[in-house]
Amino acid sequence: MLSCPSEEKFSELEKEAFIKAVAELLGNEDKSQSSCYLIGPTEFDHGFFQTKSIEGSEDLNVRRTLTTDKFLKALAQKYGKCQLRNLLEGKCHSNVTLSCCNGSEQISCDPDYPYRSYDGSCNNLNNPSWGRSGNALKYPIAPCYSDLVSKPARSKSGSALPQNRKLISELSEFLQDYGPNTSSSLNMFLMFFFELVSSDMIGRVHKRTQRSTQGFRGCRADGLDRSAFVSPLAHPLRVNQNDPYYGSDGISCLNFSPQEKANDRCELKYVAERNMQSSYLDLSSLYGTQSHYDAEGKLDLFHCGTTATLVQKAPLTAQFQAIAGLFGQLHNYCVDRVRSCPQSKGLVQERCRALTIGVYQKILYDQLLPLLFGEELYNRCGLSCEYNPYVESTVSQVYKNGPGRFPHFWIPDQMMYKPEGKSEWLPFNVFFREHEKFDCTGTLEGVLESPIQTDRLVDAIVNKFYTLDGCRGTCLPCLDLARNRDSGLCPLVTYKHFIEQRVGETGDSKCYSTFQDLSDMFDPELCKFLEQHYESPSDVDVLLAFLDRRAYPGAAMPKLVSQTTCLEFKRLKCTDRFFYSWNPNLGEGARHLIEILDFTALLALFTNMHEVPLEPFVVDSPKVAAKDVRKYLESVEYLFCQL
């Protein structure tokens, strides 16, 4: 007989959870107005953990989510794992929700409106909320929380997993000593564009209050200990006293802010993190969740062509800003040309937005992914799909917090900057601050000639990420690993088996009873390293998929990472009703322009480069004269009258 929690106590537990939730929200509100609880403006990570405010329309949903979260934690303490698992997996009752979520939100859609919404709603007419900003990410398989609800996983024996910072710092030293000395022809322009794509599909949101802040404190300002003022909005990371980098300075604490969960319908199920962007690849990180245009339909652009939505994002590098700004400038360039047409029908700003998104999607699917996947995986991935309204557009927790963090592995210690054509190599971290001091053309020319880092975890991300003085910073892989565990991601081998089933490669599956069994994925020396840190091969964190030595022929990513990425981007494309290749509302002019416009064209149009690369993701790409590209583009400007 199926064992389930008794519903008799649900009402009482819900009342208690509601009281606790309201008390915590009020307490957090007080803390957001107290400097004791906030990261100070002189600290190196001020702004890094910035929190957005809870808008009025979101207040109810945040309160519902927190109430349900506390209810589920109470159940985890009261009932056994078997009973709780049956409830969370829907085996006890169907669609169980708490009483605080009576009623349902109604979204009205006009099926004949030819343009996509800004928040992602109404893309799927049968399920208007699918893909909308503010929704929860999804678990492809049940999470591996130790209590099934919120507590991070433990090792197979029940003891704690390897200490976060210790694992990452020692892994960095290991790769420095044993990693192969390889180089890559790919550049950091590719990595920053990949980060733009990631920010477009994933809107990371720290736990919020109604007052926005520049970050809640977890550690003392000097980092020597936990702060005396720690709230549920901060989970500081411990640093061992013998840390090879921080130990000599006595640093024992790094700030960390957990992500906000989303369970706005108060459902008794596994709860995932909130995604503040639309899932669709629609430049929502640039355009925002509401339309913001001037009287002509132009975007209000800031340095390098970025919008206010992106300027307010943190952390933000000059390179990210410059690449994203190319699309902001394309939108306004389009508006100018459409308005010069003898007859201009329809909303100019929406037609130019559709064109800009189409160019962006074309570059992503026709230029970026083929390079990352290689021919074999790209062909097998099945990206030549048709729109499928029966599959939900959503981003998975696994991709967001695990394999999707892979581009961080490419970050070097230094990048080139070329103001007025003069080359200079600068520390990676200087580009995070005072963006306006960096010349946009010089920034882009430099990043095009900066090769990615391979097979290393460099100081710029392990010891001094987002640093103020070049000495003390935070640890980006540590934050990735903390989010990996905080979001309940299952171990590496669990996801390997799951992904192999999804992509139809079960012939590669095997049992992992010893660390030597991991040699099908990792170098033998790395297997020994993992054996020194983990109790069992089935405990290894999924984040370490970036060390998978297997790869498809010609691929630029490890096999497990590229398989996961394939599944993610296939779903996002095939569930987008307005994807450019089948959008019936695009005119012939728009379709021709989307085929013509790429990064080579955008760099020629919107920078002062004399020569622009034909292969912008590759160092030392062949180049053509920018004036020749502009001359050709002028010859096809008539196409803007046919959008």
Secondary structure as GFF3:
##gff-version 3
##sequence-region A 1 643
A	DSSP	three_ten_helix	7	9	.	.	.	ID=ss1
A	DSSP	alpha_helix	10	31	.	.	.	ID=ss2
A	DSSP	three_ten_helix	35	37	.	.	.	ID=ss3
A	DSSP	three_ten_helix	56	58	.	.	.	ID=ss4
A	DSSP	alpha_helix	59	78	.	.	.	ID=ss5
A	DSSP	alpha_helix	81	88	.	.	.	ID=ss6
A	DSSP	three_ten_helix	99	101	.	.	.	ID=ss7
A	DSSP	alpha_helix	164	178	.	.	.	ID=ss8
A	DSSP	alpha_helix	188	201	.	.	.	ID=ss9
A	DSSP	beta_strand	237	238	.	.	.	ID=ss10
A	DSSP	three_ten_helix	247	249	.	.	.	ID=ss11
A	DSSP	beta_strand	253	254	.	.	.	ID=ss12
A	DSSP	beta_strand	261	262	.	.	.	ID=ss13
A	DSSP	beta_strand	272	273	.	.	.	ID=ss14
A	DSSP	alpha_helix	284	287	.	.	.	ID=ss15
A	DSSP	three_ten_helix	303	305	.	.	.	ID=ss16
A	DSSP	alpha_helix	308	311	.	.	.	ID=ss17
A	DSSP	alpha_helix	318	339	.	.	.	ID=ss18
A	DSSP	alpha_helix	348	363	.	.	.	ID=ss19
A	DSSP	pi_helix	364	368	.	.	.	ID=ss20
A	DSSP	alpha_helix	369	381	.	.	.	ID=ss21
A	DSSP	alpha_helix	397	401	.	.	.	ID=ss22
A	DSSP	three_ten_helix	403	410	.	.	.	ID=ss23
A	DSSP	beta_strand	414	417	.	.	.	ID=ss24
A	DSSP	three_ten_helix	419	421	.	.	.	ID=ss25
A	DSSP	beta_strand	424	427	.	.	.	ID=ss26
A	DSSP	three_ten_helix	428	432	.	.	.	ID=ss27
A	DSSP	three_ten_helix	435	437	.	.	.	ID=ss28
A	DSSP	alpha_helix	440	448	.	.	.	ID=ss29
A	DSSP	alpha_helix	459	462	.	.	.	ID=ss30
A	DSSP	alpha_helix	476	486	.	.	.	ID=ss31
A	DSSP	alpha_helix	492	503	.	.	.	ID=ss32
A	DSSP	three_ten_helix	506	508	.	.	.	ID=ss33
A	DSSP	three_ten_helix	515	520	.	.	.	ID=ss34
A	DSSP	alpha_helix	524	533	.	.	.	ID=ss35
A	DSSP	three_ten_helix	537	539	.	.	.	ID=ss36
A	DSSP	three_ten_helix	542	547	.	.	.	ID=ss37
A	DSSP	alpha_helix	559	574	.	.	.	ID=ss38
A	DSSP	alpha_helix	588	596	.	.	.	ID=ss39
A	DSSP	alpha_helix	599	606	.	.	.	ID=ss40
A	DSSP	beta_strand	611	613	.	.	.	ID=ss41
A	DSSP	beta_strand	623	625	.	.	.	ID=ss42
A	DSSP	alpha_helix	626	635	.	.	.	ID=ss43
A	DSSP	three_ten_helix	637	642	.	.	.	ID=ss44
###
